[in-house]
Amino acid sequence: MWILVMFDLPTETKAQKKRAAGFRNFLLQDGFTMFQFSIYVRNCASRENTKVHIDRVKNMLPDEGKVCIITITERQFNEIQLFTGSKKTQPMPAAIQLEIF
């Protein structure tokens, strides 16, 4: 499963900028990767693990702004088509799957 966190946070005042930066830093510390400027993604090994990280994000929500959390499967994530201008770019590398022998 993949978690996508999309947000639009106010950054008009110094305090708002600090809160927005704090939220982005939290996402990075929790294993998210910047996909676009206000979209961060994280791969999770299971639905249970997905819930843990979603709960962490919910606990860190800023008082202002909008935050959207979406979960999609590995297969759906691999169907994303990325473009830079009119040129197609390489997708993010596939997540490493754990194998238990």
N, CA, C and O atoms as a printed pandas DataFrame, in Angstrom:
     atom_number atom_name residue_name chain_id  residue_number  x_coord  y_coord  z_coord
0              1         N          MET        A               1    0.836   -1.182    0.000
1              2        CA          MET        A               1    0.000    0.000    0.000
2              3         C          MET        A               1    0.883    1.248    0.000
3              4         O          MET        A               1    1.980    1.264    0.559
4              5         N          TRP        A               2    0.373    2.269   -0.636
5              6        CA          TRP        A               2    1.028    3.573   -0.643
6              7         C          TRP        A               2    0.112    4.584    0.027
7              8         O          TRP        A               2   -1.103    4.562   -0.172
8              9         N          ILE        A               3    0.697    5.466    0.818
9             10        CA          ILE        A               3   -0.032    6.586    1.419
10            11         C          ILE        A               3    0.415    7.848    0.688
11            12         O          ILE        A               3    1.610    8.105    0.542
12            13         N          LEU        A               4   -0.551    8.625    0.237
13            14        CA          LEU        A               4   -0.275    9.936   -0.345
14            15         C          LEU        A               4   -0.843   10.974    0.607
15            16         O          LEU        A               4   -2.024   10.925    0.951
16            17         N          VAL        A               5   -0.018   11.905    1.030
17            18        CA          VAL        A               5   -0.464   13.018    1.866
18            19         C          VAL        A               5   -0.314   14.280    1.027
19            20         O          VAL        A               5    0.789   14.661    0.634
20            21         N          MET        A               6   -1.454   14.920    0.761
21            22        CA          MET        A               6   -1.469   16.152   -0.033
22            23         C          MET        A               6   -1.924   17.278    0.883
23            24         O          MET        A               6   -2.856   17.106    1.668
24            25         N          PHE        A               7   -1.279   18.411    0.787
25            26        CA          PHE        A               7   -1.647   19.497    1.691
26            27         C          PHE        A               7   -1.485   20.858    1.048
27            28         O          PHE        A               7   -0.691   21.058    0.128
28            29         N          ASP        A               8   -2.266   21.778    1.567
29            30        CA          ASP        A               8   -2.202   23.179    1.182
30            31         C          ASP        A               8   -2.252   23.960    2.488
31            32         O          ASP        A               8   -3.327   24.181    3.046
32            33         N          LEU        A               9   -1.098   24.373    2.968
33            34        CA          LEU        A               9   -1.007   25.046    4.258
34            35         C          LEU        A               9   -0.678   26.520    4.062
35            36         O          LEU        A               9    0.092   26.875    3.170
36            37         N          PRO        A              10   -1.261   27.376    4.895
37            38        CA          PRO        A              10   -0.968   28.808    4.765
38            39         C          PRO        A              10    0.480   29.108    5.147
39            40         O          PRO        A              10    1.026   28.503    6.070
40            41         N          THR        A              11    1.097   30.050    4.425
41            42        CA          THR        A              11    2.489   30.431    4.704
42            43         C          THR        A              11    2.657   31.948    4.610
43            44         O          THR        A              11    3.690   32.446    4.162
44            45         N          GLU        A              12    1.631   32.665    5.036
45            46        CA          GLU        A              12    1.679   34.131    4.937
46            47         C          GLU        A              12    2.476   34.760    6.067
47            48         O          GLU        A              12    3.158   35.764    5.860
48            49         N          THR        A              13    2.398   34.189    7.249
49            50        CA          THR        A              13    3.121   34.756    8.393
50            51         C          THR        A              13    4.313   33.867    8.737
51            52         O          THR        A              13    4.419   32.731    8.275
52            53         N          LYS        A              14    5.194   34.408    9.552
53            54        CA          LYS        A              14    6.368   33.647    9.986
54            55         C          LYS        A              14    5.938   32.399   10.772
55            56         O          LYS        A              14    6.519   31.327   10.601
56            57         N          ALA        A              15    4.937   32.539   11.620
57            58        CA          ALA        A              15    4.453   31.399   12.416
58            59         C          ALA        A              15    3.839   30.320   11.517
59            60         O          ALA        A              15    4.045   29.130   11.753
60            61         N          GLN        A              16    3.089   30.728   10.492
61            62        CA          GLN        A              16    2.498   29.758    9.573
62            63         C          GLN        A              16    3.575   29.028    8.781
63            64         O          GLN        A              16    3.479   27.821    8.562
64            65         N          LYS        A              17    4.600   29.759    8.353
65            66        CA          LYS        A              17    5.705   29.132    7.629
66            67         C          LYS        A              17    6.403   28.095    8.507
67            68         O          LYS        A              17    6.778   27.021    8.037
68            69         N          LYS        A              18    6.569   28.425    9.769
69            70        CA          LYS        A              18    7.226   27.503   10.702
70            71         C          LYS        A              18    6.384   26.239   10.896
71            72         O          LYS        A              18    6.928   25.135   10.929
72            73         N          ARG        A              19    5.060   26.390   11.024
73            74        CA          ARG        A              19    4.184   25.225   11.191
74            75         C          ARG        A              19    4.176   24.364    9.933
75            76         O          ARG        A              19    4.195   23.137   10.021
76            77         N          ALA        A              20    4.147   25.000    8.765
77            78        CA          ALA        A              20    4.157   24.247    7.506
78            79         C          ALA        A              20    5.475   23.483    7.355
79            80         O          ALA        A              20    5.469   22.319    6.953
80            81         N          ALA        A              21    6.587   24.117    7.671
81            82        CA          ALA        A              21    7.892   23.448    7.595
82            83         C          ALA        A              21    7.960   22.302    8.604
83            84         O          ALA        A              21    8.516   21.243    8.313
84            85         N          GLY        A              22    7.398   22.518    9.773
85            86        CA          GLY        A              22    7.371   21.465   10.789
86            87         C          GLY        A              22    6.582   20.252   10.330
87            88         O          GLY        A              22    6.983   19.117   10.587
88            89         N          PHE        A              23    5.465   20.481    9.652
89            90        CA          PHE        A              23    4.652   19.376    9.144
90            91         C          PHE        A              23    5.417   18.614    8.059
91            92         O          PHE        A              23    5.426   17.383    8.057
92            93         N          ARG        A              24    6.052   19.334    7.146
93            94        CA          ARG        A              24    6.854   18.674    6.103
94            95         C          ARG        A              24    8.010   17.880    6.714
95            96         O          ARG        A              24    8.289   16.759    6.287
96            97         N          ASN        A              25    8.674   18.454    7.702
97            98        CA          ASN        A              25    9.780   17.750    8.363
98            99         C          ASN        A              25    9.287   16.494    9.074
99           100         O          ASN        A              25    9.961   15.464    9.055
100          101         N          PHE        A              26    8.106   16.577    9.706
101          102        CA          PHE        A              26    7.528   15.386   10.339
102          103         C          PHE        A              26    7.327   14.286    9.299
103          104         O          PHE        A              26    7.674   13.131    9.543
104          105         N          LEU        A              27    6.768   14.641    8.143
105          106        CA          LEU        A              27    6.528   13.639    7.098
106          107         C          LEU        A              27    7.837   12.976    6.671
107          108         O          LEU        A              27    7.892   11.755    6.520
108          109         N          LEU        A              28    8.877   13.764    6.477
109          110        CA          LEU        A              28   10.169   13.211    6.081
110          111         C          LEU        A              28   10.727   12.289    7.159
111          112         O          LEU        A              28   11.256   11.222    6.847
112          113         N          GLN        A              29   10.614   12.688    8.422
113          114        CA          GLN        A              29   11.109   11.864    9.524
114          115         C          GLN        A              29   10.317   10.564    9.663
115          116         O          GLN        A              29   10.841    9.567   10.160
116          117         N          ASP        A              30    9.062   10.574    9.228
117          118        CA          ASP        A              30    8.232    9.374    9.320
118          119         C          ASP        A              30    8.376    8.495    8.070
119          120         O          ASP        A              30    7.618    7.538    7.904
120          121         N          GLY        A              31    9.324    8.801    7.201
121          122        CA          GLY        A              31    9.607    7.941    6.062
122          123         C          GLY        A              31    8.907    8.310    4.769
123          124         O          GLY        A              31    8.954    7.546    3.805
124          125         N          PHE        A              32    8.259    9.466    4.729
125          126        CA          PHE        A              32    7.621    9.917    3.492
126          127         C          PHE        A              32    8.681   10.540    2.583
127          128         O          PHE        A              32    9.718   11.012    3.049
128          129         N          THR        A              33    8.403   10.533    1.292
129          130        CA          THR        A              33    9.272   11.130    0.287
130          131         C          THR        A              33    8.477   12.172   -0.480
131          132         O          THR        A              33    7.304   11.961   -0.788
132          133         N          MET        A              34    9.115   13.302   -0.791
133          134        CA          MET        A              34    8.414   14.324   -1.557
134          135         C          MET        A              34    8.180   13.825   -2.977
135          136         O          MET        A              34    9.125   13.462   -3.677
136          137         N          PHE        A              35    6.921   13.810   -3.397
137          138        CA          PHE        A              35    6.528   13.391   -4.740
138          139         C          PHE        A              35    6.377   14.624   -5.622
139          140         O          PHE        A              35    6.840   14.645   -6.763
140          141         N          GLN        A              36    5.725   15.649   -5.081
141          142        CA          GLN        A              36    5.650   16.988   -5.658
142          143         C          GLN        A              36    5.735   17.945   -4.474
143          144         O          GLN        A              36    5.852   17.493   -3.334
144          145         N          PHE        A              37    5.679   19.237   -4.710
145          146        CA          PHE        A              37    5.907   20.201   -3.639
146          147         C          PHE        A              37    5.023   19.967   -2.411
147          148         O          PHE        A              37    5.520   20.037   -1.287
148          149         N          SER        A              38    3.758   19.698   -2.589
149          150        CA          SER        A              38    2.869   19.500   -1.436
150          151         C          SER        A              38    2.234   18.116   -1.455
151          152         O          SER        A              38    1.130   17.924   -0.945
152          153         N          ILE        A              39    2.938   17.152   -2.047
153          154        CA          ILE        A              39    2.467   15.766   -2.058
154          155         C          ILE        A              39    3.625   14.880   -1.605
155          156         O          ILE        A              39    4.693   14.869   -2.217
156          157         N          TYR        A              40    3.398   14.157   -0.547
157          158        CA          TYR        A              40    4.401   13.247   -0.013
158          159         C          TYR        A              40    3.846   11.836   -0.036
159          160         O          TYR        A              40    2.653   11.636    0.187
160          161         N          VAL        A              41    4.706   10.846   -0.307
161          162        CA          VAL        A              41    4.265    9.459   -0.421
162          163         C          VAL        A              41    5.107    8.562    0.483
163          164         O          VAL        A              41    6.266    8.847    0.783
164          165         N          ARG        A              42    4.477    7.469    0.903
165          166        CA          ARG        A              42    5.187    6.482    1.720
166          167         C          ARG        A              42    4.635    5.114    1.396
167          168         O          ARG        A              42    3.421    4.938    1.290
168          169         N          ASN        A              43    5.520    4.140    1.237
169          170        CA          ASN        A              43    5.107    2.766    1.020
170          171         C          ASN        A              43    5.004    2.058    2.359
171          172         O          ASN        A              43    5.843    2.246    3.240
172          173         N          CYS        A              44    3.969    1.243    2.504
173          174        CA          CYS        A              44    3.772    0.468    3.727
174          175         C          CYS        A              44    3.585   -0.997    3.351
175          176         O          CYS        A              44    2.996   -1.310    2.316
176          177         N          ALA        A              45    4.084   -1.880    4.184
177          178        CA          ALA        A              45    4.066   -3.309    3.893
178          179         C          ALA        A              45    2.692   -3.941    4.071
179          180         O          ALA        A              45    2.420   -4.994    3.495
180          181         N          SER        A              46    1.822   -3.316    4.860
181          182        CA          SER        A              46    0.511   -3.915    5.132
182          183         C          SER        A              46   -0.507   -2.827    5.446
183          184         O          SER        A              46   -0.156   -1.666    5.656
184          185         N          ARG        A              47   -1.769   -3.224    5.474
185          186        CA          ARG        A              47   -2.828   -2.278    5.852
186          187         C          ARG        A              47   -2.660   -1.821    7.304
187          188         O          ARG        A              47   -2.937   -0.668    7.635
188          189         N          GLU        A              48   -2.210   -2.722    8.154
189          190        CA          GLU        A              48   -1.995   -2.367    9.563
190          191         C          GLU        A              48   -0.914   -1.304    9.684
191          192         O          GLU        A              48   -1.060   -0.346   10.444
192          193         N          ASN        A              49    0.174   -1.474    8.932
193          194        CA          ASN        A              49    1.256   -0.499    8.944
194          195         C          ASN        A              49    0.790    0.827    8.364
195          196         O          ASN        A              49    1.188    1.894    8.831
196          197         N          THR        A              50   -0.064    0.750    7.336
197          198        CA          THR        A              50   -0.636    1.955    6.737
198          199         C          THR        A              50   -1.420    2.735    7.777
199          200         O          THR        A              50   -1.296    3.956    7.868
200          201         N          LYS        A              51   -2.233    2.028    8.566
201          202        CA          LYS        A              51   -3.039    2.684    9.599
202          203         C          LYS        A              51   -2.156    3.384   10.634
203          204         O          LYS        A              51   -2.476    4.485   11.083
204          205         N          VAL        A              52   -1.056    2.751   11.009
205          206        CA          VAL        A              52   -0.130    3.354   11.985
206          207         C          VAL        A              52    0.361    4.708   11.478
207          208         O          VAL        A              52    0.356    5.688   12.223
208          209         N          HIS        A              53    0.785    4.768   10.212
209          210        CA          HIS        A              53    1.335    6.014    9.676
210          211         C          HIS        A              53    0.245    7.058    9.429
211          212         O          HIS        A              53    0.486    8.254    9.597
212          213         N          ILE        A              54   -0.934    6.623    9.036
213          214        CA          ILE        A              54   -2.040    7.575    8.882
214          215         C          ILE        A              54   -2.393    8.181   10.229
215          216         O          ILE        A              54   -2.633    9.385   10.322
216          217         N          ASP        A              55   -2.426    7.364   11.274
217          218        CA          ASP        A              55   -2.716    7.883   12.617
218          219         C          ASP        A              55   -1.654    8.886   13.060
219          220         O          ASP        A              55   -1.974    9.882   13.709
220          221         N          ARG        A              56   -0.390    8.628   12.711
221          222        CA          ARG        A              56    0.679    9.575   13.059
222          223         C          ARG        A              56    0.464   10.911   12.359
223          224         O          ARG        A              56    0.622   11.971   12.965
224          225         N          VAL        A              57    0.102   10.853   11.075
225          226        CA          VAL        A              57   -0.149   12.090   10.334
226          227         C          VAL        A              57   -1.322   12.835   10.961
227          228         O          VAL        A              57   -1.253   14.050   11.145
228          229         N          LYS        A              58   -2.395   12.124   11.291
229          230        CA          LYS        A              58   -3.569   12.763   11.904
230          231         C          LYS        A              58   -3.203   13.458   13.211
231          232         O          LYS        A              58   -3.745   14.518   13.521
232          233         N          ASN        A              59   -2.292   12.871   13.975
233          234        CA          ASN        A              59   -1.878   13.473   15.244
234          235         C          ASN        A              59   -1.024   14.720   15.053
235          236         O          ASN        A              59   -0.865   15.506   15.988
236          237         N          MET        A              60   -0.470   14.915   13.856
237          238        CA          MET        A              60    0.399   16.066   13.596
238          239         C          MET        A              60   -0.259   17.117   12.705
239          240         O          MET        A              60    0.411   18.047   12.256
240          241         N          LEU        A              61   -1.558   16.984   12.442
241          242        CA          LEU        A              61   -2.230   17.932   11.549
242          243         C          LEU        A              61   -2.111   19.356   12.075
243          244         O          LEU        A              61   -2.346   19.604   13.258
244          245         N          PRO        A              62   -1.749   20.289   11.209
245          246        CA          PRO        A              62   -1.709   21.694   11.618
246          247         C          PRO        A              62   -3.125   22.224   11.860
247          248         O          PRO        A              62   -4.099   21.674   11.345
248          249         N          ASP        A              63   -3.228   23.287   12.639
249          250        CA          ASP        A              63   -4.538   23.874   12.943
250          251         C          ASP        A              63   -5.177   24.533   11.727
251          252         O          ASP        A              63   -6.402   24.626   11.643
252          253         N          GLU        A              64   -4.356   24.989   10.787
253          254        CA          GLU        A              64   -4.868   25.682    9.603
254          255         C          GLU        A              64   -4.502   24.901    8.349
255          256         O          GLU        A              64   -3.579   24.086    8.360
256          257         N          GLY        A              65   -5.225   25.155    7.279
257          258        CA          GLY        A              65   -4.904   24.554    5.997
258          259         C          GLY        A              65   -5.687   23.282    5.741
259          260         O          GLY        A              65   -6.495   22.845    6.560
260          261         N          LYS        A              66   -5.422   22.699    4.580
261          262        CA          LYS        A              66   -6.102   21.474    4.173
262          263         C          LYS        A              66   -5.083   20.360    4.002
263          264         O          LYS        A              66   -4.004   20.560    3.446
264          265         N          VAL        A              67   -5.452   19.183    4.493
265          266        CA          VAL        A              67   -4.618   17.991    4.341
266          267         C          VAL        A              67   -5.517   16.869    3.858
267          268         O          VAL        A              67   -6.603   16.661    4.398
268          269         N          CYS        A              68   -5.070   16.147    2.845
269          270        CA          CYS        A              68   -5.811   15.016    2.292
270          271         C          CYS        A              68   -4.906   13.785    2.359
271          272         O          CYS        A              68   -3.742   13.843    1.964
272          273         N          ILE        A              69   -5.442   12.679    2.858
273          274        CA          ILE        A              69   -4.686   11.427    2.935
274          275         C          ILE        A              69   -5.392   10.394    2.069
275          276         O          ILE        A              69   -6.582   10.134    2.244
276          277         N          ILE        A              70   -4.658    9.813    1.143
277          278        CA          ILE        A              70   -5.205    8.806    0.241
278          279         C          ILE        A              70   -4.328    7.562    0.324
279          280         O          ILE        A              70   -3.106    7.666    0.422
280          281         N          THR        A              71   -4.950    6.388    0.286
281          282        CA          THR        A              71   -4.185    5.150    0.190
282          283         C          THR        A              71   -4.503    4.486   -1.148
283          284         O          THR        A              71   -5.653    4.447   -1.586
284          285         N          ILE        A              72   -3.461    3.971   -1.777
285          286        CA          ILE        A              72   -3.640    3.240   -3.033
286          287         C          ILE        A              72   -2.756    1.997   -2.996
287          288         O          ILE        A              72   -1.802    1.919   -2.222
288          289         N          THR        A              73   -3.084    1.046   -3.830
289          290        CA          THR        A              73   -2.303   -0.189   -3.880
290          291         C          THR        A              73   -1.019    0.021   -4.675
291          292         O          THR        A              73   -0.865    1.014   -5.386
292          293         N          GLU        A              74   -0.114   -0.923   -4.542
293          294        CA          GLU        A              74    1.140   -0.897   -5.295
294          295         C          GLU        A              74    0.844   -0.882   -6.797
295          296         O          GLU        A              74    1.490   -0.166   -7.562
296          297         N          ARG        A              75   -0.123   -1.670   -7.198
297          298        CA          ARG        A              75   -0.471   -1.743   -8.629
298          299         C          ARG        A              75   -0.990   -0.390   -9.133
299          300         O          ARG        A              75   -0.607    0.057  -10.214
300          301         N          GLN        A              76   -1.861    0.260   -8.351
301          302        CA          GLN        A              76   -2.373    1.572   -8.749
302          303         C          GLN        A              76   -1.239    2.592   -8.812
303          304         O          GLN        A              76   -1.183    3.405   -9.734
304          305         N          PHE        A              77   -0.340    2.551   -7.837
305          306        CA          PHE        A              77    0.775    3.489   -7.807
306          307         C          PHE        A              77    1.661    3.316   -9.043
307          308         O          PHE        A              77    2.138    4.298   -9.613
308          309         N          ASN        A              78    1.876    2.071   -9.450
309          310        CA          ASN        A              78    2.715    1.808  -10.617
310          311         C          ASN        A              78    2.080    2.267  -11.920
311          312         O          ASN        A              78    2.767    2.358  -12.937
312          313         N          GLU        A              79    0.790    2.557  -11.913
313          314        CA          GLU        A              79    0.091    3.042  -13.107
314          315         C          GLU        A              79    0.185    4.552  -13.275
315          316         O          GLU        A              79   -0.275    5.090  -14.283
316          317         N          ILE        A              80    0.777    5.245  -12.301
317          318        CA          ILE        A              80    0.913    6.695  -12.393
318          319         C          ILE        A              80    1.829    7.052  -13.560
319          320         O          ILE        A              80    2.906    6.476  -13.710
320          321         N          GLN        A              81    1.400    7.990  -14.371
321          322        CA          GLN        A              81    2.217    8.485  -15.480
322          323         C          GLN        A              81    2.751    9.851  -15.092
323          324         O          GLN        A              81    1.980   10.755  -14.768
324          325         N          LEU        A              82    4.069   10.006  -15.123
325          326        CA          LEU        A              82    4.719   11.246  -14.710
326          327         C          LEU        A              82    5.295   11.964  -15.919
327          328         O          LEU        A              82    5.879   11.343  -16.807
328          329         N          PHE        A              83    5.123   13.277  -15.939
329          330        CA          PHE        A              83    5.640   14.095  -17.032
330          331         C          PHE        A              83    6.342   15.322  -16.467
331          332         O          PHE        A              83    5.907   15.903  -15.473
332          333         N          THR        A              84    7.429   15.702  -17.117
333          334        CA          THR        A              84    8.085   16.970  -16.853
334          335         C          THR        A              84    7.954   17.751  -18.149
335          336         O          THR        A              84    8.609   17.444  -19.145
336          337         N          GLY        A              85    7.100   18.764  -18.123
337          338        CA          GLY        A              85    6.764   19.431  -19.375
338          339         C          GLY        A              85    6.010   18.434  -20.236
339          340         O          GLY        A              85    5.055   17.814  -19.767
340          341         N          SER        A              86    6.412   18.270  -21.463
341          342        CA          SER        A              86    5.741   17.305  -22.335
342          343         C          SER        A              86    6.481   15.977  -22.410
343          344         O          SER        A              86    6.081   15.084  -23.156
344          345         N          LYS        A              87    7.572   15.842  -21.631
345          346        CA          LYS        A              87    8.370   14.615  -21.667
346          347         C          LYS        A              87    8.012   13.702  -20.492
347          348         O          LYS        A              87    7.935   14.137  -19.343
348          349         N          LYS        A              88    7.799   12.443  -20.811
349          350        CA          LYS        A              88    7.504   11.469  -19.768
350          351         C          LYS        A              88    8.768   11.206  -18.959
351          352         O          LYS        A              88    9.852   11.063  -19.525
352          353         N          THR        A              89    8.633   11.143  -17.640
353          354        CA          THR        A              89    9.765   10.879  -16.766
354          355         C          THR        A              89    9.628    9.501  -16.145
355          356         O          THR        A              89    8.554    8.899  -16.167
356          357         N          GLN        A              90   10.711    9.015  -15.600
357          358        CA          GLN        A              90   10.713    7.706  -14.965
358          359         C          GLN        A              90    9.902    7.744  -13.679
359          360         O          GLN        A              90    9.991    8.711  -12.923
360          361         N          PRO        A              91    9.110    6.705  -13.419
361          362        CA          PRO        A              91    8.359    6.656  -12.165
362          363         C          PRO        A              91    9.292    6.417  -10.995
363          364         O          PRO        A              91   10.460    6.070  -11.172
364          365         N          MET        A              92    8.763    6.608   -9.800
365          366        CA          MET        A              92    9.537    6.320   -8.601
366          367         C          MET        A              92    9.862    4.833   -8.595
367          368         O          MET        A              92    9.084    4.035   -9.117
368          369         N          PRO        A              93   10.995    4.443   -8.017
369          370        CA          PRO        A              93   11.329    3.024   -7.980
370          371         C          PRO        A              93   10.288    2.232   -7.191
371          372         O          PRO        A              93    9.691    2.731   -6.237
372          373         N          ALA        A              94   10.093    1.006   -7.610
373          374        CA          ALA        A              94    9.129    0.142   -6.927
374          375         C          ALA        A              94    9.589   -0.101   -5.497
375          376         O          ALA        A              94   10.785   -0.097   -5.203
376          377         N          ALA        A              95    8.634   -0.309   -4.628
377          378        CA          ALA        A              95    8.948   -0.566   -3.226
378          379         C          ALA        A              95    9.589   -1.925   -3.082
379          380         O          ALA        A              95    9.293   -2.850   -3.839
380          381         N          ILE        A              96   10.455   -2.040   -2.119
381          382        CA          ILE        A              96   11.098   -3.323   -1.842
382          383         C          ILE        A              96   10.142   -4.168   -1.019
383          384         O          ILE        A              96    9.672   -3.756    0.041
384          385         N          GLN        A              97    9.870   -5.343   -1.524
385          386        CA          GLN        A              97    8.955   -6.250   -0.832
386          387         C          GLN        A              97    9.784   -7.189    0.061
387          388         O          GLN        A              97   10.855   -7.656   -0.326
388          389         N          LEU        A              98    9.266   -7.445    1.242
389          390        CA          LEU        A              98    9.925   -8.381    2.146
390          391         C          LEU        A              98    9.514   -9.796    1.805
391          392         O          LEU        A              98    8.346  -10.061    1.520
392          393         N          GLU        A              99   10.474  -10.703    1.832
393          394        CA          GLU        A              99   10.162  -12.111    1.608
394          395         C          GLU        A              99   10.567  -12.875    2.853
395          396         O          GLU        A              99   11.664  -12.690    3.380
396          397         N          ILE        A             100    9.685  -13.723    3.311
397          398        CA          ILE        A             100    9.977  -14.551    4.476
398          399         C          ILE        A             100   10.140  -15.983    3.989
399          400         O          ILE        A             100    9.265  -16.532    3.320
400          401         N          PHE        A             101   11.262  -16.567    4.332
401          402        CA          PHE        A             101   11.535  -17.940    3.878
402          403         C          PHE        A             101   11.206  -18.933    4.959
403          404         O          PHE        A             101   11.370  -20.137    4.762
